[in-house]
Amino acid sequence: MKRLLDCTASDFKIMNGQDLKQAIKASEGRVIVSEVIGAVQPLYPSVTNAEISAAFGADMILLNFFDVFHPSIQGLRIEEPAMIVNRLKELIGRPVGLNLEPVDLKAKQLEQLVHLPEGRLASEKALTEAKKLGFDFVCLTGNPKTGVTNMEIKKAIETARSVFGKDGLIIAGKMHGAGVEGETGDEIVKEEDIIGFIESGADIILLPSPGTVPGITIESTQQLIKSIHKMGALALLTIGTSQEGADESTIRQIALNSKMAGADVYHIGDAGYAGIAIPENIMVYSIVVRGKRHTYVRMASSVLR
């Protein structure tokens, strides 16, 4: 198995989820995930936000606001909507994953919540459709004001594992409170939640990067990641609080803090502009965690390799 740093489009094409997990692990904390929204007009209409993210150094693309029952990506026209994910993977030569949201209808609300369409919920029906569409991995998390709770994430992990089987790659956790009282700041996730996620079948645990959420420090995150690694899972640290639109020095600080905390994967969110991080911030993030060598190779590598 190659480390993900050395993988090209032809390698990604034949990987299953567990192959991808091993490739991430072998990269020793040097993998970049860029989250994008395809449901809005892309930054530049000639190409999708996913293509821009890939061009600026992202190794993996995570689609947000994607409705599995009405599949579409702005900037990408296709006659058969069921083939849109596979077509996107052909264009960018990277693994593509999907956010689905484990909404808790009984959650204690911190703020007024939004209503999500069926195609964005982490139900068995939606997860099954995501598998049919060809996503390489699934991420069970919550957007702002959605009412996603850790309890529902745990249930969704069990469902996702049943649907995707032993070879699937499941990421799970919270970047922020998602509008839920009692799951904000340093109370977003506890060690017992993480243990439950992993025992339920999660491969990668998603946590806020130090400095992105009040009270989330290098030391507290490091302790949680030690528990994650001890159980054989990996850790993805996120910028999910619109700081993907901050200045480059902030991105550098978050990146180094995340590396010191023990991140295996580094996530950058979709709110720098509408539906995508500031592209230069994706590149800066990548250069900080792995240098210009690996960043430029990823940016330049052809999808024909």
N, C-alpha and C positions, 0 to 999 in steps of 0.2 A: 504493500500500500504506500502510495506517495503521500508526502505531506501536502496539505492544500496549497501551500506557497508555490509548489512546483506543478500543480495541476493545470491543464489546459482544457479547452472546450471538449475535446474528445474524451478526456478522462472523466469529466463531470457527467458526460452523456451516459456512461455505463455504470455510474455509482448508484447504489441504493442509499437509504438514509443512514444505515449503520456504517457504511463505507465512508460517508461524508463525515460522520462523527469521528471516526478514527483519523481521517485526514486533518481534521481540525485539531485534534489532540496532538498529533505529530508536529504541528506547526508552532507549538509552544507559545501561545499567546500572541499570534500575529495574523489574525483573521478579521476582516472588516465586513460587517453587514450594514447595508444601506436600506432603510425603509422608505418606500415611495407610495404615493397615491396615484392610481391610474384613473380614478373617477373624476378628476378635474383636468382642465386644460393643462398640458405640460408646460414647463418653463419656456421651452421653444417648441412650437407646434410641429415642426418638421420631424421631431424624434420624441420618443416617450421619455418620461422621467427615469425609467429603469435604464435606458440606454445611456443617458447622461451620467447617472450614478456609476454604471459600469465603466464608462470612459474615464472617470476621475478616480478609479482605483478600488471600487467595491468588489469583494470576492463573491458575495452572496446578496441577492435582492429579496426583500420582504415586501409583499404587496399589502397595503392597507386600504380599507374602504372598498374592498372587492367583494361583489355579490356573486356567490357561486351559482345562483340560479339565473342570473342575468350577466354572464361574463362579458366584460368589455374593458378596454384600456384606451384612454384617449391618446391619439397619436398613432394608433395601430389599427388599421382597417383589415378586416378579414371576413371572408364569406361564411365560414363555419365557426361560430362563436365557441364551440366545444374544443376547437384547436388553438385558441388564442394563447394559452399558457405555453404550449409546445412551440408555437411560432415565436413567442417572446424569447424563449430559451435558445432557439436557433439564432436569433439576432444578437444576443449578448454573450452567449457561450458561458453562462454562469448558472449555478443552482438558483431556483426561484421558489420562495416559500410564501405562505399566506397567514395573515392574522385572522383568527376567529375568536369571538368574544363570549366567555362564559358568564352571561348576565344572571345576576341573582335578583329575582323579582321581589324578594323579601328584604333586600339590603336596606340598612339604615342610611338614609340619604344625607349626604353632607351639603348637597346643592340640588337644584332641579336637574333631573336626568333626561336624556334623550331616548327616543324609541328607535330601535334598530330593526332593519328588515331581516326577514328569515334567513336570507343568504349570507348574513354576516355573523350569525349566532353559532356557537360551538355545539351544535346539536349533532346527533348521529346522522341525520339526513344530510346536513351541510358538510360534515366531515367526509361522508361517503362520496358526495359530489366533488369535493376538493381532490380526493384521490383519483377519481375518474378524469378530472381535468389535467392531471399530470404534475401537480405540485411536488417538489422535492422534499419539502418539510412543512410542518404546520407549527404556528406559534399561537399559544393560548394565552391571551393577555387582554387588557382593557384599554380602550381609548378614554380620554376625558369624558366625564359625565355619563358613563354607561352603566354604572352599578355592578361592575365585575368584582367578585369577592374571591378570596383565597379558597373558601369552601367549594365554590362552584368551579374554580380552576381545577381542583383535585378531582372532582367528578368528571370534568371534561377530559382530563388526562386519561382516565380509565376508558372512557368511550373512544378517544382517539387511538389508544393502543389497540383496542379491539378492532377498529376499522382498518388501521394501517398495518397491523401485524408487527411481528418482531423486527422486521427490517426497516420500519418507518422511523423517521427522526422527529421527535417531539420536543419543542421548546415551550416552557411555561413559566409564568411569574407576572409581576406587576412593575411597571416603570414609575408609577405614581398612584395616587389614591383612587382614581377612576370614579370620583364622586361618592365614595363610601365613607361614612363616619367610622372612626376607629382603625382605619387602614391607611393612614397617612403618615408622612414623616418617617421617623425611625420605627413606627408601628406598621409599616407597609407589609412586612413579612417577618415571621419569626422562624427560629430554627425548626420548631415542630412542623410548621407549614412546609418547609423545604423537605424535611424527611418524608412527609406525606406525599409530596409531589413525586419524589424519586421512587418511593415504594409503589406508587400508582402507575409508574411507567415513563416518567419524564427523563429525557436524555440530557437536556441542557436547561439549567435554571436561570431565569431572567431576573436580574436585580438592577436597581438604579445605580449608575456610576456615582462614586463619591463626588460630592459637590453639585449634584443635579437636583437633589431633594433635601430639604432641611433635615439635619440630624444624621444624614448618611455620610459616614466618615470612612477614611481608608481602613482604620482599625476595625470598626464594626463590620464592614464588608469583608475584610480579610478573614475574620473569624467564621462568617457564614460560608465563604468559599472553601475554607479548610474542611468544613463539614460536607459540602457538596462533593469535593474531590475524594474524600474518604469513602463516600458511598458509590464512587465510580461514575459520577455524572460530571458534566462540564458547566462552566459559568459564563453567561453572557451578560456583560454590563452595558447599560443603556444610557443614551442621551435622548430622553423622551419628554423633556420639559421645555421645548422650543429653544434650548440653548444651541441647537444645531444652526441657529441664526445669529449666534454671538460672534464676537471677534475671534480671530485665529489664536490669540494668546490664551483665551479661555479654553478653546478646543485642545490646545497643547497641554494645558494643566489637567483637564479632565482625562485626557489620554494617559498621561504619566501616572496620575492617581489610580486609574483603573489597572494599569499594569502592575503597580506596586501592590494593589489589593489582590492580584492573582487572576485577572481575567483570562479566559481562553478565547473569547470572542468579544469584539467591540462593535456596538450598535450605534448608529447615528440616525436620528429621527427624520420626519418628513415635513417639518414646519419651519424650515429656514426661509423658503419661499412657499408658494402654494403647492404642496404635494412633494416637496423634495428639500433636502438640506442645501445650504449654500454649497455649490459644487466644489469650490476651492477648500471648504472645510472638510469635505470627504478626503481630499488629497492630503491636506495637512494632518488630519487624524491618522491616515495611513503612514505617512512619512514618520510621524512621531513613534508609532509602535513597531515599525519594521524598516525604516530607512528608505532612501530614494531607490535603492537597488530593486527591492521587491515591489515597491509602488509603481515605478516606471515600467517594469516588466509586466505587471498586471494590466496597466493602462494600455500598453502597446501590443499585447499578445492578440493575435488574430483568432477569430472564431473558427478559422479553418485548420488551426493547429490541433 
